[in-house]
């Protein structure tokens, strides 16, 4: 019996060691602020990524809902209203846990509420760092117009509508809770340097 207890304690100790090395590098910011650029800098260190929006898209596909920007925002809003503001975080857990079987760290791209932050911190024993990227609305709008992806708004009223939807989910509060905030209104190289300086403290 003593041997069995010793083995059990050893297994628990090993599990604790594994957990202590888990790092969740989460990224937040308004549309067009530069989340993808931040993600790519972190990815260069060999850390896999989970894009939280993809979990919502998967749920939409199950219901045969067309993947348009407007549909995505409306569906995500309804999902949060029906199942709680941390629902997207909960939907991401299988993806995150699958990565953590092979990697000690994972990037979470797209934190949008304090509820998601609280959920991930509790789930992964506080091994969670949130990086917020910021840029003014005018700069973000011009970037999205130039980028021209299917999600990007071409008109200012559409851009403002998207901002208001995401702020209604708690995005502004999530940004305020960040452990690190970087301003992205200069060059790509300046942003990369600022992110690397943060990573030196964390990796």
KASUL-V362097 format. One record per backbone hydrogen bond with DSSP energy under -1.0 kcal/mol. CO is the residue of the C=O (numbers start at 1). NH is the residue of the N-H. Records with the same first field share a line. If there is no record, write none. Layout:
CO->NH, NH
This chain:
1->5
2->6
3->7
4->8
5->9
6->10
7->11
8->12
9->13
10->14
11->15
12->16
13->17
14->18
15->19
16->20
19->22
23->106
24->26, 129
25->108
26->131
27->110, 111
28->133
30->33
34->38
35->39
36->40
37->41
38->42
39->43
40->44
42->45
43->46
48->107
50->109
51->54
52->55
53->57
54->58
55->59
56->60
57->61
58->62
60->65
61->64
66->68
68->72
69->73
70->74
71->75
72->76
73->77
74->78
75->79
76->80
77->81
78->82
79->83
80->84
84->87
86->90
87->91
88->92
92->96
93->97
94->98
95->99
96->100
99->102, 103
104->23
106->25
107->50
108->27
109->52
113->117
114->118
115->119
116->120
117->121
118->122
119->123
120->124
121->126
122->125
124->127
126->128
127->24
129->26
130->179, 180
131->28
132->182
134->184
136->140
137->141
138->142
139->143
140->144
141->145
142->146
143->147
144->148
149->152
155->159
156->160
157->161
158->162
159->163
160->164
161->165
162->166
163->167
164->168
166->171
167->170
170->174
171->175
172->176
175->178
180->132
182->134
187->191
188->192
189->193
190->194
191->195
192->196
193->197
194->198
195->199
196->200
198->201
199->203
